Amino acid sequence: MESVKLRVAENLRKYRERRGITQKQLANHLGVRDNTISSWEKGTNSIDISTLLNICNFLEISLDDIYGISDKKISPVELTEDELALLSSFRKLSHDNRMKVLGIVELKASEDA
């Protein structure tokens, strides 16, 4: 588990720097303090999944990228035509609208739990 956290930390820093985004800019986007980003990039603290999704969308990368998973290491997921169409529509949404959809999904999941 610790190696996953460190891999995410390393990849967060790598992709943030590749996009030319400072820790302060990312912190402002997420509404967190600058030192929070630093602690994530050092692997001192973990990132919750909704924030991680927000980061991935902001950096225009996938969860596979942030976790360091190559397509060769995972088996493909079988999706129905309806699921593929839904995923395609989701990907076309703006960042803000993606976040709204994810918020609704999280709310619904917590209600059903």
N, C-alpha and C positions, 0 to 999 in steps of 0.2 A: 504494500500500500504506500509506503514511504517513497518508493521509487517512482510511482505514478505522480505523487505530489511534486516531486522534484522535476520530473519530465514536463509537467504542466507549467511549473515555474520557469524553467528554462525556455520553453516554447513561447510563453507569454512575452518574456523579454525579447526574444528573437523576432517574433512577428511584430511587436510594437515598434521596435527599432527599425525593422525593414520598411514599415509604413511611415517612418519619420515622425512618430507621435511620441511626445514626452510623457513621463509619468504624470505630470501635472495635467496635461490635456486629457489623458485617459481618466484620471481621478475626477476632473470636472465633468466629463461626460457621464460618469457613473454616479456622481454625487457622493464621492467618498474622499477621504483625506489622502494627500500625496503619499504619506508613509504607509498607507494601506497597500498601495500598488507595490511599493518597495518590499513589504513583507510577503506579498504573494510571489514576487519574482525571486525572493530568496528562499522560498519554500517554508517560511516560518509559519504562515497561516494558509489555510485552505480557502478556496473560493466556492461559494454555493453555486449550484447548477444554473439557476436563473441568471445570476450575474455572469457566469461563464458564457452562457448563450449570448448575453448582451455584449460581452467583450468580443466574442467571435464575430457577431454581426458588425460591430463597429470596426474591427480590423479586417473585415471581409475575408474571413477564414472559416473553416469548418471545425466541428468538434474533433474530427479525426486529426486535423492539423494540430490543434492545441494538445491533444493527447499523444501525438506522435505515432499515429496508427496509419500504416500504409494500406492501400487497397489490397495488396498481396497478402497481408496478414489476417484479413477478416473475410469471412464468407459473405457473398452477396445476400441481401435480404430480398425475399420474394414479395413484391407488392402487386396488388390488383391494379387494374386500369384506373379505377376510381381513386385509389390511394396515390398513384402516380400523378393523376390530374390535380389532386389536392396539393400535393407536394410542389408541383410546378407552379400552381397559383400562389402558394405561400412564398416561394422564392422570388416571385415578381413583385411582392409587396415592398413598400418602403420600409426602412429600418423601424420607424415609429409604429407603423401598422403591424409589423412582425411582433414587436414588443407587446402591443395591445392583444394580439391573438394569443401569445404565450401567457400573458396575464390571465386571460379568460380561461385558458386550458388549466392553468394552475389552480384557479379558483374552483373550477368545476371538479377537478381531481380531489381537492381538499374537502369539498362538500360530499363527494361520494365515498370518501374514506371513513 
